[in-house]
Amino acid sequence: MDVDVIVVGAGPTGLMLAGELRLAGVRPLVLERQPQRRDTPKAGGLGGQILQLLGYRGLLDRFEAACTDPVPAPRFPFGGVHLDFTQLADPPMHALPLPQPRLERLLDERAGELGVDVRRGHEVTGVSQDDAAVIVDVRGPDGPYRVTARYLVGCDGARSRVRDWAGIPFPGTTYPEVNRLAQVTLPDTVTVVGNGDLNVPGFGTIRAGFTRTDQGLFGVGASPDSKVVSLYTIEDESTEYDDDTPMTVTELQDSVRRVLGADLPLGEPIRLSRFTFKARQAERYRDGRILLAGDAAHLFPATGVALNAGMLDAVNLAWKLAAAVHGWAPAGLLDTYHDERHLAGARTMLHTRAQVALRRGHDPAAEALREVFQELLLDEQPLRRMGALVAGTDIRYLMPGSRHHALAGAFAPDLTLHTDLGTSNVAELMHTARPIFLDLADRPDLRAVADQWRQRVEVHTVKTDDRPADALLIRPDAHVAWAAAIDEPVNDAGPALREALSGWFGTP
C-alpha cells in the first residue's frame, strides 16, 4: 500500500480526520482538488459539542486565540425565532465566531505539525476497490498518477464524487430558497439604537431580530457600541448558484431591498456568504473500504450545525479506522461508525427540519406556531432540552450488553481528578486520543481486568469529588464505552468490563 488511508477533501472534516488518524499512528494522505485554501467563508464559526471535543484535544485555547471577533451572547436563531440562553448561568449551547478560512488554516497547521501529507491541486478522477485495497486515480500538477490505500474517506462535500463512485444513494429534499448571511460595517448615516434597532434615513426604523414579509425573511443583529451589523435574508428562488462564486455587497443589498422594501446603506464587508438548504442523508456511511463523512454524508436545512456534525464524524471514525489498519479491530467495529453517526445525523436532521416548518410558514397558523414555540422557550427545562438537541450533546450511542450505566454512550464528563502527583481532569488525559480506563474507587478487581489491555488502553487510578461511577472506560472519541455503578459487585462489574474492552478494543 502507498498509504493507510486516503482522505478526499481538505475542508474542516477532512483535516480533522487526518489529524485524528495521525494521533492514532496511521498514515493518511489528503487529496484536495483546489490549489489553495478557499477564502469564501461558507461557515462563520463553530458551535455545540465539537467545542468540548477540541478542549479534550488541547486545541480549544488555540482556536479561541485565533478568534478576533467578540464571542456573542448565547442567543441562537432557530427557524425564524431564537433560543435565548442569556439568562442561564451555564448555557447548554456555545459558539465560537471563527470564519471557515481561519478554521481551515488552524486545522491545516495542526495537520502539518502532525506530519500529514496534504496535496492541494490534486483532483481525484476515479475510485475503485477490491477486498484488499482502494485504488485512486489522481490528476496532479505534474500529471496523472495512481495511489492505493487500505481505506478511503470521502470528505468532498455536498456534490461528493466519492459518494457517487461508491453508488451510495443520497435521498432527501432541496428547498427552493436562498439564504444570504453577512457581517458588514455601517456608514455614519445609519444609527444603531440601544435595543439594537437600526434607524435608516429615508426609511425609518428597522427593528432588531427577524422581520417577516411577503417576499421572505430579514434578520438583523447589532450592538450600539459597534459599527458592525449582522444581516440575514431568506428568499424563495430557483437560481442555481456556484458555491465558488462569492457573494457581493451589491447582491446582498438587492436581496434586502426585495425582502424588506428598503435601501439599506452598507459599508465594508467582513463576511459574506450565500447558501441553499437541503435535507439529505446518505443511506449508508460505508461501502466496503470507502466511507463518507461531513457534507458528503449529510446536508441539513439550517445554519450552525454542519461543522459540528462533520468534525464529530471525523473523530468517531478515525480511531476505528486506525484499529482496522493496525489489525486489532474487533468484528463489526468499523460498522459502528455508520450506526452511531447515522443516528446522530438523523437527530440533527430532526431539529433542522423542524426549523424548516417554523420558518417557511406564512399564514396565521404558522405565526401561531412560532408564537407558541417561543413561549415554551421561556421555561428553563424546554430551553435546555432544545439547547442540548442543537448542540448535539443529547446523543447517547447504543452500547452492547444488557446492563447499562446512565453514562454509557454519553460524552464523558470532564471530571476533576486527584492523584498523589496533583490535580488534572479528563480533558487533559484525552489530548493524545487514546482510550482510557479510570478507576475512581480504588477497585483492584477492575484494574486487574483493564491491565490486560494496557497496550491499547491507558489505566489510571484516581479520585474525584462526587464520583458518578466506580470506574469509567472512555473511547478515544471521548464517549463512555462502559461504567461501573457505585459499589457494583465484582462478579457483575468484572465480566461486563471484559466484554466492553474486548468489544471495543479487541483481543488483549
N, C-alpha and C positions, 0 to 999 in steps of 0.2 A: 504494500500500500504506500502511496505517496504521503498521505496524511491520515490521521484518525477520523476527523470529522470535517466536512466542508460546510460552511455557513454561507448561504447566498443572501446577500444584503447586509450593508453596513449602517443600517439605521440603529435606533436605540435597542431594539430587541436583539438584532444580530450581534452588536458589540457587547451587550450584556451577556449573551450566551457564550461568546468567545472568551470573555474574561472568566466566567464561571468554569468553563471547560479547562482553562489553563490552571486554575486553582486546584482542580481535580486531577492534574497531571496528564491531560490529554492535549494532543497537537491539533488545534483547529487551523483551518485556512479560511479566511473570509474573502469572498469574491464580490465586488461591487462594480456595477456597470458604469456608474457616474465617475468621471475622473477626479472630481473634487467633492468635498463635503458640501451639502446644499446650504444655501443661505436663506432659503424660504422658511420662515418659522411656522411650520404646519401645526405645531402644538406650542402652547405658551408656558408649560410648566408641568410639574409632577404633583400628583395628589394620591392620597389613600395609602394602602398597605405597603407599597413599594418604598415609601419614605422610611418606614420602620425597618424594612429589609436592608436598605442602604446603611442604616445605622448599625445593623448587625454585621455588616461587612466592613465597618470602619470608614465608610465613604461619605456619610451624610455631612460631616463638618466641611469637607472639601467641596461638596456641591453647594452648601449654603454660602460658603465664602465666595463662590463664583456668581452668586445671585446679587445683582446690583440694584434691583428694584425692591422696595419695601415689601415685606410679607403682608399680604392683605388680611383683613379681618376674616375670621372663619364664617363666610357667608357665600353660599354657592348656588348658582342657578339650577333649577330643576324643572324643566318643561314649562317655562314661562312663569314660574313662581320661584320662591327662594327657600333654601334650607339655611336658616339663620341660627348659627351656634354661638353668637357673640355673648349670650347671657350665661353660657355654660363655662365653668372653671376648667373643665377637661373635655374639650370638643372631640367628638368621635371621628372627625374628618379634618385633615390638614392639607395644605397645598404649599408648594414652593415655586414661585414665579421664575422659571428658568427656560427661556426660549429654546426650542429644539436644536438650533445650530450650536448653541453653547453647551447643551446637554450632550450632543454627539461629540463635540470636541473633548469634553471631560472623559467620556467613555472611550474614545479613541486613544487619548493619552494613557488611560488605565490599561487598555489592551496592549499598547506599546511597552509599558513598564513590565507587563507580564510575559512579553515575548511573543505576542500573537502576530501572525503574518496576515496583514490586511492589504489586499491588492485592489487598488482603485483603477477604474478604466478597464476592468476585465469582465466582459459580459459572458454569462453562461448561455450557450446556444443549443445545448442538448443534454439530456439526462437519461440514463438507463441504469438498471440494476439487475443483479442476479443474486444467488444465495450467499455469495461471499463478499460482494463489493458494490459500490455505486460508481459508475463511470460518467465523468462530466467532460463535455466539450466546451472549451473556452476560447473566446476571441479577445486577445490582449493587444496592447500597443505594438508588440513585436510580431504579431501574427497569431494564428490558431495553435492551440495545444490541447492535450488531454491530461486529466488528472483523476486518480482513483482514491477512494476513501472507504472506510468501513460504513460510515453513515453520512447522510446529507440532510441539512435542515433548511427549509425554505423560510427565510425571513424577508422575503422580497415583496411584501406589501399587498395591497388590495387586488392588484392585477397579476398576482403571482403566476409566473410561468412554471415554477416548480410544481405548484398545485395542479396545473393543467397537465404537465407531463406525467404526474403520478395518477391522473384520472380521478382525482378526488372531487366529488360534487360540492358546490358552494351555494346551496339554496338560500333564498331569502327575498327581501323586498328592497327596492330602491325608491326613496321618497322624492317626489317632484319639487324639491325645494333647494335653494341655495342659501348658505349661511355665510355671512361676512363678519369677521371679528377683527377689531383694530384697537391699538393704543396710539393716540396721536396727541400732539400738543394743541393748545387752543390759542388763537390770536387774542390780543387785548380787548377786542370788541365783544367777545363772549365772556360773560361773568358766571362764575360758579358761586352759588349762594350757600348758606350754611347747611341746608339739608341735602345738598348735592344736586339740586335743580340747576338747569342752565338758563340764563337769560340771553336770548338771541335777538340782536337788533333786527327790526322789521318783521319779527315773528312773534316774540313774546317768550313765554316760559315753556321749556321742555322739562317735564318732571323726571326725577331720578327713578331708576328701576325700569320696568317694562311698560311700553305703550303699545296696545294692540289696535290696528286699523284694518280697514277692508283690504288693504294691499299687503299686509304682513305684520311682522313683529319688530319693534325697535326697542333697544335697550341701551341705557347709559349709566355709567358709574363714574363719579368724580368726587374729588376731595377739595374743599375750599382752599386748602393750603398747597395745592398742587395745580400746575397748568397742564397736567396730563389727564386725558379722559379716555375711558374705555367705552367703545361703541360696538353695537351688535345689531345686525339686521337679518331677518329671515324673509325670503320671498319665494313664492312658487314660481319656478322657471323650468323650462325644458332644455335650456342651454347646456351643452357638454363642455366643461372647462378642462383644460390641460393642467394637471397639478403642478407641472414645472413652469407654468406661466404665472408670474407673481401678480397679485392684485395691486392696483394703483390707488392713490388718494382720490383721483377723479372717479374711478369706478365706485369707490365707497360713497362719495358724495352723491353720485347719481342714484345709488340704492337708497340712501337716506331720503332723498327728495321723493322718490317713488313711494316709499313706505309711509313717511311722516308728512309729506307735503310741505317740507321746509328746506330752504337752502341754509345748511349749517356750515359756517366758515370753519375751516380746519387749518392747522399749522403743519408741522413736520411729522412724518410718520415714525413711530417707534417699532410697531409691529403691525403687519397687515397679513391677513390670511383669509382664504376662501375655501369652503368645503361643502360637499353634499353629504346627505345622510343615507346610510344603507344599514339594513339589519340582515346580516348574513353570517352563517357559521358553517364551517366545513363539517361534512358528515363524519369524518374521522380525521384525527390529527396525525395518523401514522399509516403508511402503506409500505410494509416491508422495512427497507433501510432508509426510507425517505419520510421525514417528519415535517410538520408545519408549526410555526409559532408567530405570534403577533398578528398584524393585519392580514397576513396570508391565511390565518386560521379563523379570524372573526372580525367583523365590522359592526360597530354599534351606532345606533342613531341618536347619539348625544355626545356632547363635548366632555372633556376632563376625565375619561376613563380608559382610553385606548392604550396610552403609555403604561399605566398601572398594570393593565391586564397583560400586555405583551412582555414587559420585563419580568413579570412574575411567571409567565410561561417559561421564559428562559431559565430562571432559577430552578424551577421544578424539573425541567428536562435535563439540565447539564449533568447533575450528579448521577442520574440514571443512565445517561449515555456513557459516562465515564466508567460506570460499573460494567456495562456491556463491553466496552473497549478493553478494559483490564481483565475481563474474563471471569469475574466473580459474581455477576448479576444473577440473582435467583430467577427462576422461571416466572415469566409474566411481569417482571419489574418494569420493563420499558413500556408495556401496555398500560401501566397505571398512569403514565403521562396523559394519555388520551382520557382515561376515566376521570382523573382529577381536574384537569384543566378544561375539559369539555363541560364538566359540571360547573366550574367557576365561570366559564363563558356564558353558559345558559343563565346563570344567576345575574350576571351583568346585563345580558340581553333582556331579562325580565324588567329591570327597572328603567332601562333606556327605552324600551318600547312603551312603558307606562308614561314616560316623558313625551313620547310622540302623541299619545292620546291627550295629554294635558295641554300641549302647546298648539296642536293643529285645529282644535275645535273652535268655531267662530260663532256658534249660535248661543242663545241664552242658557241652554242646558250645559254647554261646555264652560261657560262663565261660572255657572253654579258649581260645577265640579271643581274648578280651580279655587273658588272661594272656600268650599268645604275642606278641600285638601289643605289649604293654607291655614285654616282654623284648627285643624287637627294638629298641625305642627307647632301650635302654641303650647302644647303639653310636652313635658320633657321626655317621657317614655317613647312615644311615637317618633319624636325628633331624633332621639338617639338610635332608634331602630333604623330609621331611614339613613342616618349618617353611616352606620356600620354597613348597610347594604351598598351604598355608593362607594365607600372606601374599600370594600372587599374584605373587611375584617370579620364578617359573619360567616365566612366559609369554613365548613368542617368537612374535611376529607373523610371518606368512609375507610375505617381501619379493619383489617381482618380480625377474626376471633369473635367470640360470643360475649365477652365481658369487656366493657369499655369505660374507662375513667372519663369524667366530664372534659378533660383537657385533650383527650385523644383526637387527633385530626385537626386540632386548632393550632394557630400560630403560637409559638412558645412565649410565655410571658417573660419580660426582662427582669428576672428576679435579681435582687442584690445578694451576692454570695460572700460568705465569710469563710476564710481559711486561716491556718496558722501564719501564712505569709501576708495576710492583709485582706482587703475587700476588693471584689471585682463584680461583674454582672454577667448575665447570659450573653449579652451582645458582644462583649469582649471575647468570649470563648468561641463565637461564631465567625470571627474575622477570617479564618482560614478555610471556611466552608467544609469542615469535617463534621461527621456525626458525633454527638457527644452523649455520654451516659452520666447523669447527675445523681449521685447518692446523697440525698438530702437528710437522711435519718440514720446514718451510720449503720447500714444494713450489709454486713459482710456476706450474708447469704446471696444477696443480689449482685454484689460486686464479684463474687466468685463466678457467677454466670457470665456477667459482662466481660470479665477478664479474658475469656476465651476468644473474644472478638477485638482485642486491643490493637491488632494490626490495622484494623479499619475504623475502630470506634475509640474516641478518647474517653477515658474513665476518670471522673473527678468525684472526690468525696468532699462535700461542702456543707455548710449550714446556711439557712435562710430564715428570715423572720416570717412567721405565719405561713409555714410551708404548705403549699397546695397539695402535695403528694409526698410519699416516701422516696420516690425516685422517678426520674423522667428520662426517656430515650428520645432524643431530638435529632431529626434528619438534617442533612446539610441545607435544605431549603427552609429551615427554622420551624418546621411543623413537628408536633409531638407525635411520635410513632407509637408510644406506649407510656403508661403511667401507672405506678403502684399506689393504691389507696393508702391512707394513713393506717399504719399497723396491719396491713394486709398480710395474712398468714403466708409463710414461705412456701407451703405446698400449693398455694394458689398463684402467688406472685412469680415464683421461680419458673415454672413451666410456661406461663404467659410471656415472661420476658424472653425466654429462649425462643419461643415461637416468633415473637416480634423481631428479634435480632436476625434469625435465620431467614425470615420472610422478607426483610428489607436489605440485609447485608450479606446474605449468602452463607455458605458453609464456613465455619470458623477454621 
